[in-house]
Amino acid sequence: MKKRVFALCLTAAAAASLTACGGGADSPAQNTANGGSNELYVYNWGEYIDESVIEQFEEETGISVIYDLFETNEEMYPIIEAGAINYDVVCPSDYMIQKMRENNLLAEINFDNVPNIDQIAPAYMEMATSFDPENKYSVPYCWGTVGILYNPARLEELGVEPPTTWADLWDERLSGEILMQDSVRDAFMVALKKDGFSMNSTSEEELQQAKQALIDQKPLVQAYVIDQVRDKMIGGEAAVGVIYSGEMLYIQEEVANQGADFTLEYVLPEEGTNLWLDCWVIPKNAKNKENAEKWLDFLCRPEIAKANFEYITYPTPNKGAFELLDEEMQNNKAVFPDIDSLKNCEVFEYMGDEVDSVYNELWKEVKAN
């Protein structure tokens, strides 16, 4: 989906063009011919790493990083599946890692080369077993939740209480004030959780009910967007929006910096939500696997993970990095909720191509209705 931090489409397009044209660096195919011992091909979300971290890795290791961007898991997957571009390390989300593993697209990581894996807190290694059962293929990078961002002042004007449940997004008094995620899994998660169902439901009856709920809600929705949720909310253009928790630090800072006469709050709905985890993986056709493992070990170093967190603002699963943060940040529950206290939360699962097709067809019906 993810995903999660604002990515400029033009930047992504430029990066893709650079790789396609061979500008600036050897293509992956050329990399093979040149031995590839000092190169690393990275495929990641836009704005999902501190660029100074890349520079530091290159300086320390002598490895040249060729860095490309994707905007969604669904955009990334066919690139890796086709194998036309041999990326060495990629950062997908939970359910997509499961799909890649089940379709034999991933290489097992040699953790002898990643000793800093011990900096990933046990809770997140356990969380990863939902899509990587034996922790063989992935290294946790960022995690978070999906909740409701709301403007208390705007809600007061509308005579609406602050939201506490997903069902509150069906309040007719919020007509034209709701921002929903333009994502099939996230949208259906909201509707399924609202009615007490699993967000990984495969029940035809439950999915039809969720589809109808989204159709019923549609007249109230101002827009289906992704990254624009935060910008519209900061601009005071809507009262409520479905958003990823990692946006909260940026949002809080922007609202304060612009001297707005309102605040924005974040709540996890009572029915539960998506608890997500992005991880680094190594594609099976990687040409520079040892370099990829050096990259993974480097990113697991506490001071590096801390620098990344401060840049991208998405929660880090790195216990050493967390301990380096000041107490105020550690206690910011919008950013770092107590994972053990999260109720009715689930990790997205890959349920097979047939079920994916069902979800996609139902989503088309919602958008077309």
N, C-alpha and C positions, 0 to 999 in steps of 0.2 A: 503494500500500500503506500503503503508506506511510505512519500510517507510523511515523514514526520516533520522535517524542517523545511523552510521555504527554499525551493530550488528554482533558479531562473531557467526557463525553457531554452533561451538562447544560449546560455552557457552549456547546457547539456547537448544541444544541437552542435555547438562548436566543437565540443570534445569528441562527439561521435564522428563529426566530419574530419577532425584531425586524425583519428584512428583509421578511418576509411581511406583517407588520402595518403597516409604514411607521413604526414607532416610532423616535424618536431622530434620524431623518434622512429626507430625501426618498428614495423608492424610486427605482431606476434609471429607471423610466418617467417619474417626476416630474423626475428629473435632466435628461432630454432637454428637457422643457418649460422648465426654468429656465436652459437654455444650457449648464450643466455645466462652465463654465470653471474653477470653483474646487473641483471634486469629483473623487474618485478611488475607484472601487469595487474592492476587493481581495478575492480569494478564496484562502485559504491553509490549510495544515494547522494544527491546534491547537497552541499553544505553540511556534510555529515562527518567532517573531520577538521581539526585545526591544521591549516596548511603548514604552519611552522613545525608541526609534528612530522610531516612528510619530509621537510627539509632536514630536520634533525636525524631522521632515520637514514637518509641518503648520506649525510656527513659522517655518521658513525659507522656505517656498513660499507660504503662505497657502492651500494646498489642503487641503480637509477630506477625511479618509480615512474611508470607510465600509467596515468590515472584517467579513467573514463567514468561517466555518470549515467545512472538510470533513474527513472522517476517512479516506477512501480515494480513490484515483484513480477507482475505479469509481463512487463516489458523485458525484464531481465531474463526470465526463464528460457524463452526460445533461443536467445543468443547463446546461452550456455549449452542447451540441448543440441543445437545445430553443430556446435564445435568448430565453427568457422574461425572464431577468435579464441585463442587459448589464454583466457585469463587465469592468473595464478591464485588469486584470492578474491572472494566475493562476499558481500554482506547482505544476505536475504533475511526475511522474517521467518519465524517459527514454522508456520504451515507450509511455506515454500521450501524450507529446508527438508521437511518430511517428504515432500513430493520429489525433490532432487535425490534424496537418499533412496527412496523406494524405486526410483527409475535409474539407479546405478550411475548417477552423475557426479558423485563425490568420492574423493580420496580420503582414506583414513589418515588422521593427523598423527605424526610421530611426536608424542608429548615429551619424549626425552629432549627434543629440541625446543620445547616450550615450557621451561621450568617455572615461569611466572604464572602459569595456569593456577598455581596455588593461591594467587591473589583474588581469584573469582570466588565470591562468597558461596558456601555450600548450597544455600537456598536457590541460587540461580543455576547451579549445575544440576540440581534436582529438578528444577523447572524445565530445563532443557531436555530431560529424559522423556518428556511428553512427545517430542518429535525426533530425538536422537537418543534412543533407549539406553545405549551403553556409553554415551558421551565420547564417541569415537570420531565424530565428524565436525564438531562445531565448538567455537569459543565465544561465549557470551560477550556482547559489546555494549548494548544499551537496552533498557527495558522501560516499561511504563504502563499506564492505564489509558482508557478512553472515558471521558466524562462530559459533564455539561459546564460550559463557561457561561456566566450570566452577569448582567449589568443590574445591580440592585436598584439603582436610581430609576432606570427605565422601567423595571418591573413595578416599582411603586407608582409611577405615573399611570401604568396600565391597570393598577389595582390587582396585581398578581403576586402571590407569595413566591419567595425563592424556590426553585425546583429542588425536589428531593428524590424524585423517581423519573424513570423514562416516560411513564404515562403522562407526566406534566407537559411533555412536548406535543400533546394532543389537545391542549387547552385552547379553545377557540378564541379566547381573548388575546392570544399571541399570534393572531393572523398577520402574516407578513413580517414577523419578528424572529422567525426560526431559521437557523442555518444548519443544514444537514450535510453529512459527509457524502461526497459523490463517489461512493465505493460500495459495491454490491455486498461484500461481507460486513462492512461496518454498518450500513443501513439496515441490513437484515438482523444484525446483532441487536440493534436498538429495539426493533419491533418484536423479535423473539424473546428477548429478556423482559420486555414490558409485560408479556403475557406469561412469564414464568417458565419459558422453554429454554433449552440449551441453545447457545449460539452456534453449535455444531449440529443442529438438528437435521435429520434426513427424513423426517416424517412429512409425507405429502400434505396431510391435514394441517400440521403446524406451519409449514411453509406457505400454504395457501392463505392461512389466517394472517400470517405476517405480511404477505403481499397486500392483502386487502387493507390491513392497518396502515401500511405506507401509502396506499392510494387514498385512503380516507384523510390522512395527514397532509397530503400534497397541497391542497388549497391554502394551508396555513404556512407553508414553507416559502421563505423569501428566495432562497437559492440552495442548490446542491453544489458544494464547493469542497476544496481540500485545504490547501495552504491559506486560501483567502479568508477562512473563518477567523483567524487571529486578526488580520488586518481590518476586516469589517467590524469586528467587535471593538478593536482599539479606536476605530473611527466613529464609534457610536451609531453604527448603521443597523444594528439588530440588538434584540434583548437577550437572546440565548443562542448558543451554538454548540454542536458536538465537536469535541476537540481532543487532541492527544495531550497528555499531561506534560510532556517535555516542552511544550510551548509556554508554560506558565512563567518561567523566569524572564523570558524575553517580553512577554506581555506585561508583567508587573513593572519592568524597567521602562518600557515604552510609555505606558500610561503615566508613570511618574515624571518622565522626561518632558512630555508634552504639556504637563501642567493641567491635565484633564480634571474636570469637576465631578468625576465619577470614578469608581473603582470597578474592577472585574474580579469575580470570585469563581472558584472551581469546585465542583461537587461530584462525588461518585454516587450514582443512583443506588437506591436501596436494593433494587432487584439484582444487582451485580453487573459486571461489565467484562470487557476484554482486558486481560492481563497479557501484554505482549513482550516478546523478547527477540531482538535482532542479534545475529551472531555472524562471525566470520567463518567461512568454509573454504576448502580448497577443491576446485573442480578436478575430476578424475584425469582430464587431459592437460592439466597444468604442466608447463615446461620447466618451471623454476620452483619446485615444491619446497626445497630447503630454504630458498629465499622467502617463500611465503611463510614458513614456520618461524623464520627470524622476525618477520613482520608481526606475526601473532604474539610472539614473546615480547617484542618491543612495546606493543600496544597494551600489554598486560602489566607493564611496569607502573606502579602507583603514581609516580609524578607525571608520566605520560597520560595515563587515564584521567588524572585530575585536569590536566591542560585541555584534553578533549572535552571533558564535561563542561568546563568553564566557557568553551567556545560554542558547543552545540546545544548545551543546556538540557540534554536528555539524561535521565538518571543512569548512573554507572553501576554495574554489578560488582565493581572492583572494590573490595573491602579496604585495601590499602589506600586507594584514592579517597574513599569516603572518610577515612580517619584523618586525612590531610585537610579536609574542609573545615571551615569555622563552625562553631556550634549553632549559630543561627541558621546556616544552610542545612546542616544535618537535621535540624528540627523543622524544616519547611515541609509540612506534610502534603502540600499540593505537588511538590516535586518528588519527595521521598516518603510515600505512604508506608506504613508498617505492613510489609508483605504478608506477615503471619496473621494479620487482623483483617485482611481483605476477604469479604464474604461473597459467595456465589460468583466468584470470578473464574474465568476459563481462559485457556490458551486456544487460539484458533487451530483447528486440525485440517489437514488435507484429507478430504473424504473421497477422492477419486474423481476422474474426469467426468464420469456420468453425473455425479451429484453436482459438480461444478457447473455443468451444462444446465441442470435444472435451476440452480440459483441464477445463472445468467439470463435464462429465458424469463424467469419471474421478474427480474430487475428490469428487463426491457419492457415488460408489461407495465410496471410502475411508472417508468419514465415516459412511456407513450400515452398513458391514460390521461 
